[in-house]
């Protein structure tokens, strides 16, 4: 009965989110997918695939994925099962680091092409002064995304920033800001998105992540320093977790994209499924909610050369 109920749920929430030649970019922390902390059955993995399809996201950044874990115990990795259940219209890829909490992408092959996939070259684990942690246990991953309909291309970076140490997360924000600055100086296409689980629960929703309760996030401040990036998630004060009042999931855009093909106001926390069936959602999908934004295909074709993006393959 539960399998049937969730299938009805995802069919109900299916809607067309992309208009014309637009593409939809999103992120979902899949909460220990393929790991013993949150094992899924084969039916729940199929439900996850149904749900991802229902969202109609063209490229989805994913976090907390084990590439080899088989917690459904059918002899096949849960990640492999998920891609099979998604069907031939989808493809997936994961980074090398992060152990059972890898970062990667799932995309609709009929809608977008992803090239130049890899982890960010020059980003590495480093000790943080006055902190017993190191930055980037999960190296950010990146891809060059191009709409097959023409007119849209961009550099996408997926992240899962540090969870347990504010100082390590602040340092990661600074490192990413510097990486993006260097990228913008060396490439003609300056359309870029950093998206994922920032583990920053503030921006006015629940205090600051360094506990000074000023409503701002030092992690976000470091990403946005000197105008390098702007967090569009500030547009939407809704929490991105299902059972707690936290805003972990964000997206930051370069000014070229923010003032160009980003569809203003399109940042969204997708609550349709959790609102209809909270227990089913949390058991089969995640404690995180998907977040999405739209990139417009206007009358001015983009499709710039990919250039040298500093990807560590």
NORMO-V739256 format. One record per helix or strand. SS is the DSSP state (H for helix, E for strand). FROM is the first residue (numbers start at 1). LEN is the number of residues. If there is no record, write none. Layout:
# NORMO-V739256
SS;FROM;LEN
SS;FROM;LEN
This chain:
# NORMO-V739256
H;2;12
E;23;11
H;36;3
H;42;14
E;59;7
H;78;9
E;90;5
E;102;7
E;112;9
E;127;1
E;134;1
E;141;7
E;153;8
H;166;21
E;192;6
H;218;10
E;230;2
H;232;4
E;241;1
E;249;5
H;255;4
E;262;1
E;268;2
H;272;5
H;278;7
E;288;1
E;291;5
E;311;2
